[in-house]
Amino acid sequence: MSSQITDGPAGSAGTHRLPQERRVVTEIPGPRSRALQERRTAAVAPGVSSVLPVFVTDAGGGVVIDADGNSLIDFGSGIAVTNVGNANPRVAERVAAQAARFTHTCFMVAPYESYVEVCEALNRLTPGDHDKRSILVSSGAEAVENAVKIARYATGRPAVVVFDHGYHGRTLLTMTLTSKNMPYKQGFGPYAPEVYRMPMAYPFRWPGGPENCGPEAAALAADQITKQIGAANVAAVVVEPIQGEGGFIDPAPGFLPALAAFCRDNGILFIADEVQTGFARTGDLFACEHEGIVPDLVATAKGIAGGLPLAAVTGRAEIMDKVHAGGLGGTYGGNPVACEAALAVLEEIESEKLVDRARMIGDLMLPRLHALAGRHDEIGDVRGRGAMTAIELVRGDGSKDPNPELTAEIARRCHAAGLLVLTAGTYGNVLRFLPPLVIPEHLLLEGLDLIEAAFAAQTTASAALSS
């Protein structure tokens, strides 16, 4: 496939509403953002943190505009939420029209067609051609939690298996499922019972080497589940097809198919947490499709509604139909405004061919990142698929010791230059890149230039300090 992409798509409006340019007119953060930060400090609990303390006034295409008039290149997409672009015209139009009609009835009180339409679309689009049912909720954590509830109810089993480096949310149950202690779990225990953690097929850090990682990790998981828990006691295995907050870990080939086969053989439900990977982000509509995985249950959120709070659980009809009436739901789940946004997102993905575009973004980014790694031995690994890519930073000189300090410094340099990037990883040593799928090519390339410049400047600074 060619790695050339155009400066579109701009979405249903045909052109981008905002100038698609990086523009740095003040230091970042600037004086207005700093003043707003003072108000925030006085009003907002400090437990809610921010990657970059600039206050946003506008966003669209591949840029975010702050209160000081700086235009930053967006390599974050609100953590893989604005896949179709911020304030996408089709989304905005449908949201405004629905808000003018009614904003809430609670689907459990008086239903409406858009909730049904979203469920029909999810049943059609998620992996597998079997009969499916869906429910709508408000957040990714709520989706994962409901998927576990459904699995336990349907199987009558208590245990749930998750994996090292996994992230599944901040509620009590999903915090328990999450691997990383700080900042997600520290001080918030005791945790939910009957959750068991297995080693992840992490190619870069697998003791037997990346070439053996997939089959060895799958065999180890099957052995530990059988011996330590008892396969007959396990309701579900919950796994991200590519781990998000854990550092964009793309499991070694063969791991997920072997895990899915083990689940089928033992009556265990396979739950795919597609919250961050779904809706065209990885170059497939859902990341499970890459190796032909057909989950029993799929949890989705983030990219589903273009920035409005919506999430879903979609699963086999015979599983979803087991739960008694009233056993699932929530006041805001499937809000009508969010449902209209989701329908617009799905239309945009199809009409603008955003699955193909995500692949093209990966075809541009990954070679540049690999070339950068060839010049800087602190980049231990380059990985990802489509528009979900990352680099893992280490101490260098052949060491795989994590380097969170360098990661933070590179991110800081990118932010100061007008590029919004995110960090991730169990060890805090991963730079992850999630550009909107509608980002113009010139901004994508400029963002990569800025990453390269940040590494070069850091190398120069380090050499000056050591001389």
Summary of the structure (lengths in Angstrom):
residues: 467
radius of gyration: 21.9
end to end distance: 46.1
largest distance: 71.7
contacts: 1690
relative contact order: 0.16
helix: 41%
strand: 17%
